[in-house]
């Protein structure tokens, strides 16, 4: 079959909503067949994927995140953050940022955060006299701000495909992640001051009450980050401990979830997501094997290097490319480009760990952009707003995040400081 017909067929399949893993797998199958290579090469890649110990972290962290999202943990976290920073100008905006970042880190996707927390924090923002436009933009933006914090699933996936230590990536994402949250927090403070949003006096009694209510959940992020950063356990070991700890706390201590009904339901829902991720990963690794066999990364570098000589210009083009990819694909599908860009970036002297942080930071921003920005659709569905309204509300946040992205891109020490 002529290659042009194959390409047109695949484009049609994409447009009619065919699952992406079938498209990726089809490209790999067609490519190997055209080269006369046994398609069992794809199965070899699937076996190699299953043989990686870090793969165990994906279902364990996912189920832990779902347990937290389905419990009353979001309400407790909001109450705690409000009691600590509610006195500040823009304090509630910071509360939303912190809460959403934590839950995005644990659930691995902004969609869950916007759906689970949006209905809780959006009315609170409006009741505190924040404008609807700012509130909508803040919740939509906050949905993806935790992707650089442990135990983010996209970090694990990038490490798997790039052949980079996941533990090192967890450390590398902390400072850039804080920078992204900080610039939005500063914007929130500015808007809170400008809109004369009422501030709540600090109340020690209220804070201690919130601390007692969240006493079992507060140690969790510190435990994961401190354990990995201190070298006490690996990402996989942290995932196992986290899943067990969250299960015990939410089911037997807080009793937010019923063992007989809620636990099986939440586990089923979380494993549906894991199954989708694994299908995409398996197909993507098969395609990666074909691309490497055809020396596509080397050819791509030869083409780019003939046009782009400067590392600075390469990074500009890389950011634009990744934002376009993120606008058209959700993050688990976008991971397929990692094997292509890593060898090329290394030729320009870009550290693969730093590249991972750039990769994820770009996708966080791309989630907010049409035509297929995931956060736009999730917020539109959750708050019953048009895509245009949501997109317009996020524009100031995108501008602020791009400033932070430039800083993260051109100051690699921010990503590599904790790793070295």
Secondary structure, DSSP 8 states (H G I E B T S, - for coil): --HHHHHHHHHHHHHTT--HHHHHHHHHHHHHHHTT--THHHHHHHHHHHT-GGGHHHHHHHHHHHHHHHTTHHHHHHHHHHHHHTTSTTHHHHHHHHHHHHHHHHHSSHHHHHHHHHHHHHHHHHHTT--HHHHHHHHHHHTTTTTTSTT-HHHHHHHHHHT--HHHHHHHHHHHHHHHHHHHHHHHHHHHHHTT-------HHHHHHHHHHTHHHHHHHHHHHHHHHTTSS-HHHHHHHHHHHHHHIIIIIS--S-TTTHHHHHHHHHHHHHHHHHHHHHHHHHHHHHHHHTTHHHHHHHHHHHH---HHHHHHHHHHHHHHHHHHS-HHHHGGGHHHHHHHHHHTT--HHHHHHHHHHHHHHHTTSTTT-HHHHHHHHHHT--HHHHHHHHHHHHHHHHHHHHHHHH-THHHHTTT-
